[in-house]
Amino acid sequence: MTRRRGPSKGDRRERAILTTARDLLTRKPLADITIDELAAGAEISRSSFYFYFDSKLAVVVALLHDLTGELHAGSSPWLDGTGPDEEALRRSLTGLAAIWSGHGRLLAGALAAAPGCPPIAAWRAGLRDAHVKRLAARIERDRAAGLAPDGPAPAVLAGLIDDLRLAAFAGAADPAGLVDDMVLVELRILYGEIGETGAAG
C-alpha cells in the first residue's frame, strides 16, 4: 500500500508565510507589513521568501483567494432561495460581517490598492460578478413568481446591492452592528415595504 505523503517542506513554508501575513494583519495595516517581517515569521531568509512569492503583492493575492470560499460560504440559502426570506438574508450578512471583522485590514488594504493593481482588481471583479449574477437570478425568479415588484434591471439592482455592502462593511468599526440595518435596507430595495412578519407590503 502506498503511504500517503503529507505537505512538503515547501508547502509548509508557503503556508507559514501566509499565516504570518494573517497574524500581522491583525496588528497593522497591509501597507506597513514588510517582506522582512513575513520572512522572519516563517523562519526563512529574505532570499528564501522569493522562492515562494515574488512580492508582497503575491502574498496578498494568495490570501484573497483563500478568502474567496469564506466569502461565498453561507450565502447559498439566500441566493438560491425565493421571496423575502429575512432569516436567510440575516445569516448571509452575519457571515459576511464576521469575515470583515476578522480580515478587515486585508480586505480594506487590498481594495484600496485594487484600482492600480490588476491582480487584485481581477479578484474583486470576479467576486462581484459571481455575486451579482446569482442575486440577479434570484430577483428574476421572484419577479416572475410575483414575489417582488418590477424595477431596475435585475443585474443593475444586484450590482447596487453588492456595492452598498462593500461601502458599508469597508468603513465599519463594528461590521456586526450593521447587519440589522443591512437586512432592512436590502429587503426594502428588493421587495418594497416590509412588514413586521417579513412579508412585502
N, C-alpha and C positions, 0 to 999 in steps of 0.2 A: 504494500500500500504506500502511495506517495505521501510524504509528510507535507502538510500544508505550511507554506512559508509565511512568516509574519512580515510586517513592514520592513523595508530595507533601511539601512543606516541613512541613506539619502532621504527617504520618505520621512523618517523621524526628524531629521534636521529641518526639512522643509516645514513640517508641522510645528516644530519648535519656534521657527521664525514667525509663523502666523500666530501662534499662541502668545508670543512676546508682544507682537503688534497689538493684539486684542487687549492684553493687560495694560500696555502703555496708554492705549486709547481711553481707558477708564480714568486716567490721571492727567492727561494733557491733550491739547488739540493735535490733530493729524499733522499740521504744518510744522509743529515743534519736534516731532519724532525724527531721529537721525538713523542713518544706516548703522553707525557705530553702536547705538543702543540696541537695534534689532539683532546685530551680530552677537553682542555681549549676552543678551538674554537667551540666545540659542546656544551659547557656549562655543561659538566658532569665530574665526578671524574675519576681519572685514573682507579680505580677498576671497575667503571661502563663501561668504554671503553671495557673491556674484556668480557662484556656480549654480545657485538655486534660483535667484531672481536677478534680473539685470538692472533693477532700480527699486526705489521705494514705491513708485507707482505700480509696479508689477505686484508687489505685496498687497497694496490696496485693492487692486482689481481682483486678486485671488480671494481676499476677504469678502468682497462684494458678491462674488459668485457663490461663495459658501453661504451667504445670507439669502440667496435667491429662494431656496427651498423654504426657509423660515417665513419669508415674506408671502409666499403663496399658501403656506400651511394654514389650515383653519378657515380659509376663505371659500372653499368649495360649497359647503352647505348654503351659504348666502348666494354666491354667484350662480349656482346650479338650481336654485330654488325658484319660487314664484311668489308674487304678492308681497305685501308689506310685513315681512317676517322680522319683526323687531328683534327678537332674541338671536336669530342667526346673524343679523347685522351687528348686533352688540358684541357677540362672540368674535366676529371677524375684526371689528375695530379694537376690541380689547387686546387681541393678539398683536395687532399692528402697533398699538401703543406700547406694549411690552417690549417689542423689538426696538422701538425708538428710545425707550428708557435704557435699554441695555447697550445699544450700539449707536446712540445719537451722535457721538463725536465722529465716528467713522462715516455715517451717512451724511451728516451735515458738511463735513470736510470734503467728502467725495463729490457731493452735489454742487458745492461751491466751486470746485475745480472743473466740473463737467464741461462748461462751455468751451474751454480751451484744451480739453483733454479727450481726444477721440475714443480711447478705450472705455473711459468712464461714461462718456456721453452715450456710447453704444449700449452699455449695460443699462443705463437709465431708460433709454428709448425702448429697449427690448422688454423691460419690466413693465413700463407704462403701456406698451402696445398689447401685451398679454392681458393685463387687467382691463383695459378699455374694450377689447374685443369680447371678453366674457361678460362684462357688465352691459355692453350694448346688446348682446344676445338676450340677456335677461330682460332688459327694457322692452325689446321687441316681443318677447313671449308674453309679458304682462300686458302690453297694449293690445296684442292680438286676442287675448283672453278677456279683455275688458276690465282688467285689474288696475290699470294705470291710465291716466289721461294722455291724450296726444300732446305733443310739444315739439321741442327741438329734435333734430335728427338724433337717434339713439347714440351714435358714435360721438357726436358733439357733446351731448349731455354726459356721457360716461367720461369723456376727457375732462370736462369741467370738474366732475366729482373727484377724479384722480388728482388733478392739480390742486383742488381745495384741500384734500387730505395731506398732500405734501407740504403745502404752505402752512397748514395748521400744526402738524406734528413737528416740522423742522424748527419752528420758532417757539415751541412749548417747553417751559421749565418742568412741567408735570404732564406728560402726554396722557397718562391715565385719567387725569382730571378733565380731559376734553371729550371723553368717549360719549357721555350722555348727550352733550350738545351736538356732537357729530352725528349721532344716531337720529336725533330730531331733525337736523338740517337735511341730511340725506333722504330721509323718508319724505319730508315735505317737498324736496326737489323732485323726487320721483313720482310721488303719489298725491301731491296736494296736501290739503289739511288732514292731519292725523288725529283722531280722537283718542280718548284715554285707553280704549281697548286695542289701539294699534291699527284700526281699520280706517281706510281712506274715507274722508267725509266730503 
